[in-house]
Amino acid sequence: MGIFRYDSPLMQFLSRAADLIWVNLLVLICSIPVFTIGASLSAMSNIIYKILHNEDVAVTKEYFQAFAKNFKQATVIWLIILAVEGVLGYDFYYSRQIGTNVSEAMLTFAVILFVLVYALMLYIFPLQSHYYNKTKDLFKNAAILVIVHPVRTILMLVIRAAFYGIGFLIILDYRFIPLLVCFCISLPWYFCACVHMPIFDKLDGVDRFGNKIAPETYKKESDPAEETEEPDPETPDADETDEAVDADEDNGEEEEKSGS
């Protein structure tokens, strides 16, 4: 039957779901030492990028290749983020314990900065897995994306918050724990990738399938006032027509004179 063909929408959906389940399990296993979480997220970003562009992915092989390739830089990035979030978390806890007006301001500042750093993390690991940059440049570029694309950034934060809420509700009912284990990391990361991937595609000059776009297809439309219409080869120019009419009139006058 058509729906069971390998290229049918149903089979494509099931294949994509299976890839997300497997990469989620790989991330969970490889993140057990904690300090390897950065490399795990970077490797997962690489797999999800290929899934979104409908590439054939050997998940296990390509995951561990990306894990090993990006391990050093991704680990440094993760430890920096972890340290900053730890300090902000402590500030949050300390401010709640004091309970003064100053502590309320510190609490607000800590929460805002914590969210911004978390938003930066949603960009930096996909950037690190896809582009070659120095660590400081990755932080700078991720911060620029957070600021320049506020709508996408907020949408990704909402997605993450929604999945955290769903995860909490699932924990309350142990029957759904296997579902959480299968998709807890890869699925929200996949939806966030759907949000930020158009930015990467525009930078790379490719469409959503990963195909190169000719430069003229994404240039700005030219101003109609600047456009010049090419003359129709079958239509004579107005000046040529006027000259032809004048020549006919002159010939007519000469004939009249000669006749007279």
C-alpha positions in Angstrom: 0.0 0.0 0.0 1.1 3.6 -0.6 1.2 4.6 3.0 3.8 1.9 3.7 6.2 3.1 1.0 9.5 4.3 2.5 8.9 7.8 1.1 5.3 8.1 2.2 4.5 10.8 4.8 3.7 8.2 7.4 7.0 6.3 7.0 8.9 9.6 6.9 7.3 10.6 10.2 8.0 7.3 11.9 11.6 7.4 10.7 12.1 10.9 12.0 10.5 9.9 15.4 12.8 6.9 15.6 15.8 9.1 15.0 14.7 11.5 17.7 14.2 8.7 20.2 17.6 7.2 19.5 19.5 10.5 19.6 17.7 11.4 22.8 18.9 8.1 24.4 22.4 8.8 23.2 22.4 12.3 24.7 21.1 10.9 28.1 23.8 8.3 28.2 26.6 10.6 27.1 25.5 13.3 29.5 25.9 11.1 32.7 29.3 12.6 33.6 27.7 16.1 33.5 30.8 17.8 32.0 30.1 16.1 28.7 26.6 17.7 28.3 28.0 20.4 26.0 29.5 17.9 23.6 26.2 15.9 23.7 24.1 18.9 22.9 26.5 19.9 20.1 26.4 16.4 18.6 22.6 16.3 18.8 22.4 19.7 17.1 24.4 18.3 14.2 22.0 15.3 13.9 18.8 17.4 14.1 20.2 19.8 11.5 20.5 16.9 9.0 17.1 15.5 10.0 15.5 18.9 9.3 17.1 19.0 5.9 15.8 15.5 5.0 19.3 14.1 4.8 20.0 10.4 5.3 21.5 10.1 8.8 23.4 7.3 10.4 22.5 8.5 13.8 24.9 6.5 16.0 28.0 6.9 13.7 27.5 10.6 13.0 26.5 11.4 16.6 29.8 10.1 18.0 31.8 11.6 15.1 30.4 15.0 16.0 30.7 14.3 19.7 34.5 13.6 19.4 35.1 16.4 16.9 33.4 19.1 19.0 34.2 17.7 22.4 36.9 20.1 23.5 35.3 23.4 22.5 31.8 22.3 23.4 33.0 21.3 26.9 34.6 24.6 27.5 31.5 26.4 26.4 29.3 24.2 28.6 31.5 24.7 31.7 31.4 28.5 31.3 27.6 28.5 30.9 27.3 26.1 33.9 29.5 28.3 36.1 27.5 31.5 35.2 24.2 29.8 35.7 25.4 28.4 39.0 26.4 31.8 40.2 23.1 33.3 39.2 21.3 30.4 40.8 23.1 31.1 44.1 22.3 34.8 43.8 18.6 33.9 43.3 18.7 31.6 46.4 20.6 34.2 48.5 18.2 37.1 47.5 15.2 35.1 48.5 16.7 34.4 51.9 17.5 38.1 52.7 14.1 39.4 51.8 15.0 43.2 51.5 14.3 45.7 48.8 17.9 45.4 47.6 17.5 41.6 47.5 14.4 42.0 45.4 16.3 44.0 42.8 19.1 41.4 42.9 16.5 38.7 42.5 15.0 40.3 39.4 18.4 40.9 37.9 19.5 37.3 38.5 16.3 35.9 36.9 16.6 38.1 33.8 20.3 37.3 33.4 19.6 33.6 33.9 17.0 33.6 31.2 19.3 35.5 28.8 22.2 33.1 29.4 19.8 30.2 28.8 18.6 31.7 25.6 22.2 32.2 24.5 22.8 28.4 25.2 19.9 27.6 22.8 21.9 29.3 20.0 25.5 28.6 20.9 25.5 24.8 20.6 23.8 24.8 17.2 26.3 27.5 16.1 29.3 25.5 17.4 28.2 22.3 15.7 27.6 24.0 12.4 30.3 26.7 12.1 34.1 27.0 12.8 34.6 29.9 15.2 36.7 30.7 18.2 34.9 30.3 21.5 34.7 34.0 22.2 33.3 34.6 18.7 30.6 31.9 19.3 29.5 33.6 22.5 29.4 36.9 20.6 27.5 35.6 17.7 25.0 33.8 19.9 24.5 37.0 21.9 23.9 38.9 18.6 21.3 36.3 17.6 19.5 36.6 20.9 19.2 40.4 20.5 18.6 40.6 16.7 15.9 37.9 16.7 13.9 38.6 19.8 10.7 36.9 18.5 12.5 33.7 17.7 14.3 33.8 21.0 11.1 34.3 23.0 9.4 31.5 21.0 12.2 29.1 21.8 12.0 30.0 25.5 8.3 29.4 25.4 8.8 26.0 23.8 11.4 25.0 26.5 9.1 26.2 29.3 6.2 24.3 27.8 8.2 21.1 27.7 9.4 21.6 31.2 5.8 21.9 32.3 4.8 18.8 30.4 7.8 17.0 31.8 6.7 17.9 35.3 3.2 16.6 34.7 4.5 13.4 33.3 6.7 12.8 36.3 3.6 12.9 38.5 2.2 9.9 36.6 4.9 7.2 36.4 3.0 5.5 33.5 4.3 8.2 31.1 7.9 8.1 32.3 9.1 6.1 29.2 7.7 8.8 27.0 9.7 11.3 28.9 12.9 9.2 28.5 12.3 8.9 24.7 11.8 12.6 23.9 12.7 14.8 26.9 15.7 16.4 25.3 15.6 15.8 21.5 12.0 16.8 20.9 12.1 20.3 22.4 15.5 20.8 20.8 14.0 19.8 17.5 11.2 22.3 17.8 13.7 25.0 18.8 15.8 24.1 15.7 12.7 24.6 13.5 12.6 28.2 14.9 16.3 29.1 14.5 17.2 27.0 11.4 15.9 29.6 8.9 18.5 32.0 10.2 21.3 29.4 9.5 19.8 28.6 6.1 19.8 32.3 5.1 23.5 32.6 6.2 24.3 29.4 4.3 22.3 30.4 1.2 20.3 27.2 1.2 16.6 26.4 1.3 14.9 24.3 3.9 15.9 21.1 2.1 19.6 22.1 2.2 19.8 23.0 -1.5 21.9 25.9 -2.6 19.9 29.0 -3.6 21.1 31.0 -6.6 22.2 34.5 -5.4 19.6 36.3 -7.6 16.7 34.4 -5.9 17.3 36.1 -2.6 18.4 39.6 -3.7 16.2 42.5 -3.0 13.7 43.3 -5.7 14.9 46.1 -7.9 13.1 49.5 -7.9 10.5 49.6 -10.7 11.7 53.1 -11.5 15.2 51.7 -12.2 14.0 48.9 -14.5 14.3 49.7 -18.2 12.1 47.9 -20.7 13.9 46.4 -23.7 12.4 47.7 -26.9 10.3 45.1 -28.8 12.3 44.2 -31.9 9.1 44.0 -34.0 8.0 47.5 -32.9 9.8 50.4 -34.6 11.1 53.2 -32.4 9.0 56.3 -32.2 11.8 58.5 -33.5 12.4 56.2 -36.5 8.6 56.3 -37.2 8.6 60.1 -37.2 11.6 60.2 -39.5 9.9 57.8 -41.9 6.8 60.0 -42.0 8.8 63.1 -42.6 10.7 61.4 -45.4 7.4 60.3 -47.1 6.0 63.8 -46.9 9.2 65.2 -48.5 9.0 62.7 -51.3 5.3 63.6 -51.8 6.2 67.3 -52.1 9.0 66.6 -54.5 6.6 64.5 -56.7 4.0 67.3 -56.7 6.7 69.8 -57.8 8.0 67.7 -60.5 4.5 67.0 -61.8 3.7 70.7 -61.9 
